[in-house]
C-alpha cells in the first residue's frame, strides 16, 4: 500500500509542479520531508539492516577498510556552469568522481565532457529529461531506452542514474550499461523510497553475464535533502553515516549536485555553501587516511563483477571476460589495464 500511495502522490505532484514557483516546490517538499524524518528516524540516516556483508565479499583490496565513490547529478543548466569548478575542487584535493548529465534538458558542450574524461573523471547519463516520464510504463521505458543507449554510446559512458532515482531493476536490463546508480540503502524522502538495504554493490544478473549490470546504491544522504530540505549547517550527519559504513567495511557512495552548491557569495534559498562538501572530503582524508579505497563507479562495477565470479580480468588487456569463457559475449569496459588488475589483488 505504501508504494501505491507514493506513486499516486508522485504523479499528482508532477502534474502541479509546473504551476508552482521553485520556492514553493521546495517549501512543500521540505514540509513533507520533515514529517517523514520523524516517522522514519529508526531507519534514516542509518538502517541497521543494511550492513550485512555479501557472501562473496572478502574485503577491499590491499586491506583497505572501506571504499569511497563520488558521484554528482547535474539536474539543470545551472549545474553545467558549475561542473568545472567542482571538478577543479576535487582535483585540488586528490579525488575523482563521475558526473551524470541529463541528455536533452540543457546544452552540454562536448568540450566539457572531454575535459572531465581527460582529467580522469567519468561521465554518465541521467535520463533524457529530468522527470518521471521514463517510468510511466514499460512501453515508455523501452522508448526512452533507445535514446539513452544512443547517448551512452555517443558519450562513451557505461553508467546510468535515473531522474529522482526511480528504478525498476528488471527494466534496466534494457540499457547498455555496466552499472546503474538509481538506488540507495535507505532514503525515505525520495518519491520511490524502497531502499535496497545494503551498503555494498549488488549484482543484477541477466540471462547472460554480458546482459547483467551492477547496482551501486548511494549510501550517504543526498546534499539536497540535508542542506536544502532540512537546512543542516554542518556535516555531522555525513560524518555519522560515514563512520557507520567504515565500521562495517562498506561502500561510501556520495551523490551531490553542483546545481545546489554556492561557490561564491551568499547562498540562495536553493543553495548551500560548497565548503560543506569540501569539509566532507577533508574529513575523509584526515579521519580515514590510508584506510579507504577511492575509485570511480565504472571501476567499482568491474571489480564487483570479478569478485562475484561473473567476469575475469584478462591479464594485459582492458577486457572483462565472462566466467564461462565465451569471448563472443565479452564485455568491453573503459580502460582499466594494470591499474585495476593490481587493485584486485586481495
Protein Blocks (a to p, Z undefined) as FASTA:
>chain_A
ZZmmmmmmmmmmmmmmmmpcfklmmmmmmmmmmmmmmmmmmmccbdfklmpccfklgbje
hhiabdcddddddfbfklmmmmmmmmmmmmmnopacdddddfklpccdfklmmmmmmnop
acddebjbdcfklmmpmklmmmmmmmmmmmmmmnopabdcdehhiacfklmmmpccfbdc
kbcfbdckbfblcdghiabdcddddfbfklgccddddfbdcfklmmmmnopabfklmmmm
mmmmmmnopacdddddfklpcfehjddfkbccfklmmmmmmmmmmmmgokaccddfklmm
mmmmmmnopaccdehiacdcdfklpaklcccdddfkjmlmmmmmZZ
